[in-house]
Amino acid sequence: MFAQVVSVEAASDKLAGLLTFCQEQLPGFRQAPGFKGFYLLADRQSGKIVTISLWDSDDDLRRNNEGRGAQARQEASTELGVAPPPVDIYEVVLQA
């Protein structure tokens, strides 16, 4: 399994809009080949937001990342008023 991690800092008043945006996008991602899950983490005090998406394979993740994922990140960064953040990709080597 592979994980895509995106971290960004934004004004805390933007979280509700980002949450709505993610909820609207999730049905499409759930239908993508290899999609296994999604987490949206937020520290309301600092404004730090982290997303983690899980994928069956590196190929599934990268196919999504180049298409629908790139478009969603661009739209989300516009919603937050920040530059598109870097994307980190990890292999999940232990799951409990």
Backbone as JSON, one array per atom type, in Angstrom:
{
  "sequence": "MFAQVVSVEAASDKLAGLLTFCQEQLPGFRQAPGFKGFYLLADRQSGKIVTISLWDSDDDLRRNNEGRGAQARQEASTELGVAPPPVDIYEVVLQA",
  "N": [[0.86, -1.16, 0.0], [0.39, 2.33, -0.57], [0.93, 5.74, 0.41], [-0.16, 9.08, 0.07], [0.86, 12.19, 1.12], [0.0, 15.4, 2.08], [0.8, 18.57, 3.25], [-0.15, 21.67, 4.65], [-0.37, 25.12, 5.64], [-2.91, 27.2, 6.79], [-5.33, 29.85, 7.26], [-7.39, 29.44, 10.09], [-10.11, 29.83, 9.72], [-10.63, 28.85, 7.24], [-10.94, 26.15, 7.27], [-13.53, 24.94, 7.43], [-14.57, 25.35, 4.84], [-12.71, 23.88, 3.37], [-13.18, 21.33, 4.36], [-15.8, 20.86, 3.44], [-15.26, 20.94, 0.68], [-13.59, 18.66, 0.42], [-15.38, 16.63, 1.17], [-17.16, 16.8, -0.95], [-15.52, 15.98, -3.06], [-14.74, 13.38, -2.43], [-16.53, 11.15, -3.27], [-15.87, 10.75, -6.0], [-13.14, 10.08, -5.83], [-13.31, 7.72, -4.36], [-14.18, 5.96, -6.26], [-12.0, 5.63, -7.86], [-9.5, 3.52, -9.27], [-7.82, 1.43, -7.01], [-8.03, 3.05, -4.74], [-7.94, 3.41, -1.23], [-8.48, 4.83, 1.11], [-8.94, 7.91, 3.02], [-7.75, 10.67, 4.9], [-8.28, 13.66, 6.68], [-6.55, 15.86, 8.48], [-6.38, 18.24, 11.1], [-4.99, 21.0, 12.82], [-6.46, 23.18, 14.63], [-5.6, 25.4, 16.07], [-3.0, 26.1, 15.17], [-3.38, 26.16, 12.46], [-2.42, 24.28, 10.74], [-2.8, 21.84, 8.26], [-3.22, 18.53, 7.22], [-3.38, 16.11, 4.73], [-4.0, 12.71, 4.03], [-3.92, 10.21, 1.72], [-4.7, 6.89, 0.82], [-3.53, 4.14, -1.12], [-3.73, 1.21, -3.19], [-1.49, 0.55, -4.82], [1.67, 1.88, -5.97], [1.5, 2.63, -8.65], [-1.31, 3.06, -8.95], [-1.64, 5.23, -7.2], [0.02, 7.19, -8.4], [-1.15, 7.47, -10.94], [-3.61, 8.62, -10.22], [-2.63, 10.91, -8.95], [-1.55, 12.4, -11.01], [-3.73, 13.13, -12.5], [-6.85, 13.52, -11.62], [-6.21, 14.04, -8.91], [-4.26, 16.1, -8.99], [-5.78, 18.19, -10.05], [-7.73, 18.48, -8.02], [-6.09, 19.24, -5.85], [-5.18, 21.72, -6.76], [-7.6, 23.18, -6.87], [-8.28, 23.06, -4.15], [-6.16, 24.47, -2.99], [-6.68, 26.98, -3.99], [-9.1, 27.47, -2.7], [-8.14, 27.67, -0.08], [-6.46, 29.79, -0.32], [-3.7, 29.6, -0.71], [-0.43, 28.7, -2.03], [-0.12, 25.83, -4.18], [0.65, 22.99, -2.3], [3.6, 20.92, -1.67], [3.74, 17.43, -2.58], [4.09, 14.45, -0.87], [5.14, 11.1, -1.11], [4.76, 7.9, 0.22], [5.7, 4.54, 1.0], [3.62, 2.27, 2.63], [4.74, 0.56, 5.24], [4.1, -0.7, 7.56], [1.1, -1.54, 9.07], [-1.31, -1.2, 11.5]],
  "CA": [[0.0, 0.0, 0.0], [1.13, 3.58, -0.66], [0.24, 6.9, 0.97], [0.18, 10.42, -0.4], [0.72, 13.1, 2.25], [0.08, 16.81, 1.7], [0.71, 19.44, 4.42], [-0.26, 23.09, 4.33], [-0.85, 25.97, 6.72], [-3.92, 28.15, 6.31], [-6.13, 30.48, 8.31], [-8.31, 28.45, 10.66], [-11.47, 30.02, 9.21], [-10.74, 28.18, 5.93], [-11.11, 24.71, 7.47], [-14.89, 24.5, 7.1], [-14.67, 25.3, 3.38], [-11.89, 22.76, 2.88], [-13.89, 20.11, 4.74], [-16.89, 20.71, 2.47], [-14.64, 20.61, -0.6], [-13.15, 17.26, 0.46], [-16.57, 15.78, 1.18], [-17.7, 16.8, -2.31], [-14.59, 15.28, -3.94], [-14.53, 11.98, -2.04], [-17.19, 10.11, -4.07], [-15.08, 10.49, -7.21], [-11.9, 9.38, -5.47], [-13.65, 6.36, -3.93], [-14.36, 5.14, -7.46], [-10.72, 5.5, -8.56], [-8.84, 2.23, -9.04], [-6.79, 1.33, -5.98], [-8.26, 3.94, -3.61], [-8.18, 2.66, 0.0], [-8.95, 5.65, 2.22], [-8.54, 9.32, 3.05], [-7.81, 11.34, 6.19], [-8.04, 15.1, 6.72], [-6.14, 16.16, 9.85], [-6.26, 19.69, 11.27], [-4.69, 21.63, 14.1], [-7.21, 24.43, 14.51], [-4.87, 26.52, 16.68], [-1.87, 26.53, 14.33], [-3.8, 26.26, 11.06], [-1.78, 23.24, 9.93], [-3.73, 20.85, 7.71], [-2.53, 17.41, 6.58], [-4.24, 15.08, 4.13], [-3.36, 11.43, 3.73], [-4.75, 9.29, 0.94], [-4.1, 5.56, 0.76], [-3.72, 3.5, -2.42], [-3.24, -0.16, -3.31], [-0.16, 0.46, -5.43], [2.33, 3.11, -6.4], [0.92, 2.99, -9.95], [-2.65, 3.64, -8.71], [-1.46, 6.55, -6.6], [0.6, 8.13, -9.38], [-2.18, 7.76, -11.97], [-4.54, 9.58, -9.63], [-1.9, 12.13, -8.63], [-1.31, 13.17, -12.24], [-4.99, 13.56, -13.09], [-7.87, 14.05, -10.7], [-5.57, 14.53, -7.69], [-3.64, 17.39, -9.26], [-6.86, 19.16, -10.2], [-8.33, 18.7, -6.71], [-5.15, 20.02, -5.03], [-5.2, 23.1, -7.25], [-8.84, 23.79, -6.41], [-8.21, 23.2, -2.69], [-5.23, 25.56, -2.65], [-7.4, 28.22, -4.28], [-10.06, 27.61, -1.6], [-7.41, 28.08, 1.11], [-5.7, 31.0, -0.59], [-2.27, 29.31, -0.57], [0.18, 28.05, -3.19], [-0.24, 24.37, -4.1], [1.71, 22.43, -1.47], [4.29, 19.74, -2.2], [3.13, 16.13, -2.34], [5.04, 13.42, -0.46], [4.62, 9.74, -1.32], [5.42, 6.92, 1.07], [5.2, 3.17, 1.02], [3.16, 1.87, 3.96], [5.49, -0.65, 5.55], [3.46, -1.33, 8.72], [-0.25, -1.08, 9.33], [-1.78, -1.91, 12.7]],
  "C": [[0.91, 1.23, 0.0], [0.27, 4.72, -0.15], [0.76, 8.18, 0.33], [-0.12, 11.37, 0.76], [0.94, 14.53, 1.75], [-0.12, 17.64, 2.97], [0.69, 20.89, 3.98], [-0.68, 23.84, 5.58], [-1.78, 27.01, 6.13], [-4.65, 28.75, 7.5], [-7.18, 29.48, 8.78], [-9.74, 28.63, 10.16], [-11.69, 29.38, 7.84], [-11.05, 26.7, 6.07], [-12.49, 24.22, 7.07], [-15.08, 24.38, 5.59], [-13.88, 24.14, 2.8], [-12.57, 21.43, 3.2], [-15.04, 19.84, 3.76], [-16.34, 20.3, 1.11], [-14.24, 19.13, -0.63], [-14.34, 16.3, 0.44], [-17.2, 15.7, -0.21], [-16.83, 16.0, -3.28], [-14.49, 13.79, -3.67], [-15.27, 10.95, -2.88], [-16.42, 9.76, -5.35], [-13.8, 9.72, -6.92], [-12.19, 7.95, -5.05], [-13.82, 5.41, -5.11], [-13.06, 4.92, -8.23], [-10.09, 4.15, -8.26], [-7.77, 2.33, -7.97], [-6.99, 2.21, -4.77], [-8.6, 3.11, -2.37], [-8.67, 3.51, 1.16], [-8.38, 7.06, 2.17], [-8.71, 9.86, 4.47], [-7.53, 12.82, 5.98], [-7.77, 15.43, 8.18], [-5.96, 17.67, 9.97], [-5.88, 20.04, 12.7], [-5.31, 23.02, 14.02], [-6.45, 25.64, 15.08], [-3.76, 27.02, 15.77], [-2.27, 26.76, 12.87], [-3.15, 25.22, 10.16], [-2.8, 22.18, 9.54], [-2.9, 19.8, 6.99], [-3.59, 16.5, 5.97], [-3.39, 13.86, 3.85], [-4.34, 10.61, 2.91], [-3.98, 7.99, 0.79], [-4.5, 4.86, -0.53], [-3.13, 2.11, -2.43], [-1.8, -0.23, -3.79], [0.38, 1.83, -5.76], [1.76, 3.57, -7.74], [-0.46, 3.63, -9.8], [-2.52, 5.07, -8.18], [-0.98, 7.56, -7.65], [-0.38, 8.45, -10.51], [-3.17, 8.8, -11.45], [-3.86, 10.94, -9.43], [-1.71, 13.01, -9.87], [-2.6, 13.7, -12.85], [-5.89, 14.25, -12.09], [-7.24, 14.66, -9.45], [-4.95, 15.91, -7.88], [-4.69, 18.48, -9.38], [-7.49, 19.49, -8.84], [-7.4, 19.52, -5.81], [-5.13, 21.48, -5.46], [-6.45, 23.83, -6.77], [-8.83, 24.02, -4.89], [-7.28, 24.34, -2.3], [-5.85, 26.92, -2.96], [-8.4, 28.51, -3.17], [-9.38, 28.15, -0.34], [-6.65, 29.39, 0.92], [-4.21, 30.81, -0.4], [-1.76, 28.68, -1.86], [-0.01, 26.54, -3.05], [0.94, 23.77, -3.31], [2.39, 21.24, -2.14], [3.56, 18.46, -1.79], [4.24, 15.15, -1.98], [4.37, 12.06, -0.62], [5.46, 8.77, -0.51], [4.86, 5.53, 0.82], [4.77, 2.88, 2.46], [3.85, 0.54, 4.26], [4.98, -1.36, 6.81], [2.1, -0.71, 8.9], [-0.77, -1.88, 10.51], [-3.29, -1.77, 12.83]]
}
